Amino acid sequence: MAPRFVEKGLVRRMLEERMRKGPLLRKLREEFFRAASKVYDAKRFEVQLLDDIKEAERTVVIISPFLNKTKVESFINSREVKEALERGVNIIAVTRPAAENQVGNIDEHKECIVILGENGIRVFEQERLHFKSVIIDDAIIYLGSINPLSVITVKYVPPDYMVRFESEALVDEIIENALGRKTYESWLSS
């Protein structure tokens, strides 16, 4: 009989300890989440994205269904993008095809695709694309409602946002379940 009382005492102590640590563990998770994620409006997103591109080592995948010529030119002419390309960072843009029922201004969209390509950014066209995101070195991901290569904040800041996460696990989860691993890897390897 003695061993059963010891076991119950041990289990009870473990449960009591877990109950004491529970709030602490929740608080640590919350603090980690706060440290690993930030919410940005369109203006702040642009600044933070360029800072992240400045630190990129391997790849930057920009998923932007729509393209705006002014924004694309500003992007390719930024010092951070030029230096990343010079360092050998693979910058990829994924967008909708320049076709009817895909984009508003077909000619401008086509021109943007050409501009990106001529400046060392590989472009992939995907029909009915709505997802907006940026993935950097498979470790940082922006998710939200901002078209990264379309939104212009000169006249006004739209009520769109991007949430920035530092999490290889989340990037992997998004690639696996939202983008499709095969599709994502085809962008990287082409």
Buried (B, 14 or more C-beta within 10 A) or exposed (E): EEEEEEEEEEEEEEEEEEEEEEEEEEEEEEEEEEEEBBEBBBBBBBEBBBEBBBEBEEBBBBBBBBBBBEBBBBBBEBEBBBEBBEEEBBBBBBBBBBEEEBBEBBEBBBBBBEBBEEBBBBBBBBEEBEEBBBBBBBBBBBBBEBBBBBBBBEEEBBEBBBBBBBBEEBBBEBBEEEBEEEEBEEBBEE
